[in-house]
Amino acid sequence: MTGELRQREQYAKGGIGRWYWDLRDERILSHIGPGKDILDLGCGEGITLEKVRQRFPDRRVLGIDAGEEKVRICREHGLPARVGSAYALDLEDASWDCCLLLEVIEHLEQPGKALREIHRVLRKEGLLLLLFPHDRLFKAARLAFLKFREAFAPSGHVKQWTPGEMARTLEEAGFEVRRSLCLPCGFWGLSLHCLAVARKR
């Protein structure tokens, strides 16, 4: 997951932010089946990566992030992580069963290129779990709380995605979207995020 540094400090404060993060991760990880090697691309400071390792202790897991400081924090917590680019992964073809891409794609200048690179490193029928925010809803919330600058420049987001746009982009990159889930509500209008569950064709 991308965002400001010190995600762990925010997470440690608890409250509704931590509650939602835990709810989100539980929904996401429930889609990972048995015997899967799991790649967390854009792992941030490793909060979700740590949960993956705890939940699947016998799996091969790896976090990759473009931020050296974030990778350092992951390693301080005993997590396998390395610095890398979503556009050029230093990984072999067809070497992973599952990739998490959580709140990353909205920050990418070349999302199609990153998705094709994920497609390359996934094995046949490999699973991609892709989470992206409902920026329009976040924008309305920021305006409601008079956070005007943040409303019109949301955390470095390059593009605001809809579930339909995401599905088309995934299909163009060689994936088949199996499910599209809105979190925490069951529909897009009042949900904070959408989770696309896709398989490599």
N, C-alpha and C positions, 0 to 999 in steps of 0.2 A: 504494500500500500504506500502511495506517495503522500506528500504533505509536509508540514513543518517538522523540523527536527524535534526531538524530545516527545515523540508519540507516547513513549512509556511513562513519562511524567504525567501526561494528560490521562492516560489509562489508569494510572495508580490512584488518581483522585476519585475514581468511582463515579457515582451518579448516573444520570440517564445516558451520558455518552458511553460509559463502559457497558451499561446494560444493553444498549443497542449494538455495540461492537460484538459483544458475546452472542447476542441473538443472531446477528448477521453471520458470524463465523460458524455457528452451529448449523444454520440452514445450508451454508455452502459445503461444509465438510461432510454433511449427510449424503452428498451425491458421489462421494468417492468410494468406489467398490474395493473388494479385496485384492491383495497382491499388486498394488500400484506403486510405482516409483513416482514421487511427487515433486514438481518444480514450482517454486513460488517466485514468479517474475515480477519485480518491483516490490520486493519483500519489506521495504522500509526498515524499521528497527526490529522486526522479527516477532511482533506480537502474535500474528496469525501463524507464522512459521513455527513458533514454539508450541502452539496448540496442535498443529499438524504432527509434530514429533511426539507429543505426549499421547495423542490419540492413535497414532500408527507407529509404535516404537520399533517395529521390525522392518519398516520400509526405508528405502533410500530416499532421502529428502535433500533439497538444496534450495537456498535462497540466492537470488541475483538482484542487485540494485545498482543503479548508476552512481549513487552517492557513497563515497568512501567512508564518510562518518557513520552513515547508517549501517554499512557492512561491519564497521569496527564494533558498533554497539551489539549487533547480532553475535559476533564472535565472542564478545565479553560475556554473553549469556550462554555460551557453549553451543551456538547454533552454526551449522555448516552454511557459510555464505561467501559469496565472492562478488567483486565489482565486475559489471558487464553491461553491455548495451542490448536493448531489446531488438535492435536492428541487425546485430551481428553476434549471435550467441556462440560462445566458444564451446560448443557441444556437438557430439556426433549426430548424424542423421538417425532418426527413428530410435532414440535412446531413452525416451521417457514415456510413461503411461498417462500422466496427468499434469496439466499446467494450470496454476492459479494466476489470473491477471486481474487483480482487485484494485479498483479505483486508480488505474494507470492509463487506460486508453484515451481518456479525455485530456491527458497532458501531452499526447504524442503528436508531433508534426506529420508523421508518416504512419498512421495506424495500419494501413494495408500491408506495408513492408514488415512491420512487427508481427502481424498475424501470419504472414507467409513464413516468417522465420520460426514461429511457434509450430506451425504445421510441419515444417521440415524436421524438427527435433522430436515430434511426437510419433509414437509407434502407430501401426494400423489400428483404427478405431480408437485412437487416443482421445482423452477427455480434456476439453478446455472449459474451465469455469471462469467466466468473465463478468465482473461486477462494474457497473458504471452509475454515476449519480443522476438524479433528476434535477438538473441545474435550474430549470425554470421554477421548481418548487423551492429550492434553496434561495433563489433570487427573491421570490416573493417574501420569504421569511426574513431575509436581510432587510428588505425595504420596510417590512412591518416593524422591525426593531431599529429603523432609521440608520442602518449601516449602508449608506448609499454607495460609497466607494467599493466596498466588498461586493455589493449587489451586481455592479456592472463590470467587475474584474474578478471573477470567482477563482481565486487560488491558482492562477496560471492555467486555467482550462483553455485548451485550443479550440475544442468543438463541443457543442451540446448535442448529445445523442438521444434519439428516441429508440424504443425497442425495435421498431420496423427498420430504421436505418441500420441499426447494429446487426440485425439478422441478415440484411442484404450484404453488408460488408463482410460478415463471416462467411457467407456462401461464396462470395467472390474469391475469398482466400482459401477455399477448399474444405470448408466445414459444413456440417449439417446441424442446424439448430434443433435440438430435441425438445427443449423446454425453455420458456421465458417466464421468470418469476419476479413479481414485484414485492419489495420488502420495505417496511414491515406489513403493509396492507396488501390485499390481493389484487389491486388494480393500480395502474400507473398514475392516475390523477392525484392520489394522496400518498404515494409512496416516495421514499427517499432514494431508493436504488432499484435497479433492475439486475437480475442475475440471468445471464444467458448460459445455458447448459448445451454445449456443442460437442460433436464428435468429428474426428478427422475422417474425411471421405477417402 
